[in-house]
Amino acid sequence: MNTKILLDEADIPTHWYNVVADMPNPPAPPLGPDGKPVGPDALAAIFPDALIEQEVSAERWIPIPDEVRQALALWRPSPLYRAHRLEQALGTPAKIFYKNESVSPAGSHKPNTAVPQAWYNREAGIRRLSTETGAGQWGCALSLAGQMFGLDVRVYMVKVSYEQKPYRRTMMQTWGAEVFASPTDMTESGRKVLAEHPESPGSLGIAISEAAEEAAGRDDTNYALGSVLNHVLLHQTIIGQEARKQLEKVGEYPDEVHAPCGGGSNFGGVAFPFFADKAAGREVRLLAVEPSSCPTLTKGRYAYDFGDAIGLTPLLKMFTLGHDFVPPGIHAGGLRYHGDSPLVSQLHQEGLVDAVAIPQLETFEAGLLFARTEGIIPAPESTHAIASTIRSAQACKESGEAKTILFNLSGHGHFDMAAYEHYLAGDLHNYDLPKEAIEEALSHLPKVG
């Protein structure tokens, strides 16, 4: 069997797949501070109308604009690989495939939504975008997309990642973006955090507050989000659509689909197109993989909460660790969000998708094995899916079952080598978030819903 399974540019999907059309229950509506449902108008201050329409749509297929497809063709369709060498190293009868999203110019899956978000904002007459980023993959992707479509970009980067990952910051600046360590003294949200916690390492929730505040305060600026919201996961479904077509070319279909899950775009992007089959009665296990130090789906509470730390966003029903939760400074920074996509959360609550939390050392061990067999050094986020895949492949070795396993390699680790350096030196440790810390963060949930 081939190692690489390729598609032509003509095979780039022409539509995004909207999982809402196949969910057994409609999504829980966002709420205002008074606990009453809010309509699309609540988002109009920071998003263009076209993205708001996608956010609330229940249509199964949403057309991808031609100019967006042309921009995506710089790297799409991305290759699907059969991990022959990893299979051999594990001695497993399982067939392992991975979708290689590290081939994008920014080195991750994030441009799949950054490009359409930038395009829709440009079409709406917007000239500036503000955003947050954790580990930096999303900030890099939006900086690239802003450069493509002539938009200025300002990035509030979580302080701990700003300091740990300077080359991600340089990458954003190379594409013309301004980058600031969050919390800053440039916004009311940032100043409030610094007044209470002068040495705050920052969090995605805090950075979201700063970016959303700036967008709401300027007519020429909108906010762009790299995960969590419905339209973001919608844009990422080109991953799973391509993977289905590639597997069909070699007569395969996955028994399991694994993906890292921080806010949900990575998981939703590869898994949602297979959920359409699951909803139609086909057996397929969809597994979201998160770090044990930020176990949102596995130990959080399914409740209404703010998407940001200060409380500027509408309340979203999701699995959450509490909007003011500040996670430990683990290196897989992109999986440190306090909440999760409302769509992923609802499907998990209803038992339709599974979740597992994996300790940090196991993820880096998996990343090393993958690098030493398949040759690609994976981003720390991606190692979570690799570790989960290895668990399943080893279970197949014990049972003799030859499952077909697909995972999303969401990015490379070329800008994360400091994390690997710390792991190889023995300086990294496992950290399971204490029950007391979870209960403390959850005690501050809004009293609604």
Secondary structure, DSSP 4 states (H G I P E B T S, - for coil): --SEE---GGGS-SEEE-GGGG-SSPPPPPB-TTSSB--GGGGTTTS-HHHHHHHH---SEEEPPHHHHHHHTTTPSPPEEE-HHHHHHHT-S-EEEEEEGGGSTTSBSTHHHHHHHHHHHHHTT--EEEEEESSSHHHHHHHHHHHHTT-EEEEEEEHHHHHH-HHHHHHHHHTT-EEEEES-SSSHHHHHHHHH-TT----HHHHHHHHHHHHHT-TTEEE--SSSSHHHHHHHTHHHHHHHHHHHHTT---SEEEEE-SSSHHHHHHHHHHHHHHHTT---EEEEEEETTS-HHHHSEEEEEESSSSS-SPEEEEEES-TT------S-GGG--SS--HHHHHHHHTTSSEEEEE-HHHHHHHHHHHHHHH---B-HHHHHHHHHHHHHHHHHHHH----EEEEEE-BB-TT-HHHHHHHHTT-----PPPHHHHHHHHTT--S--
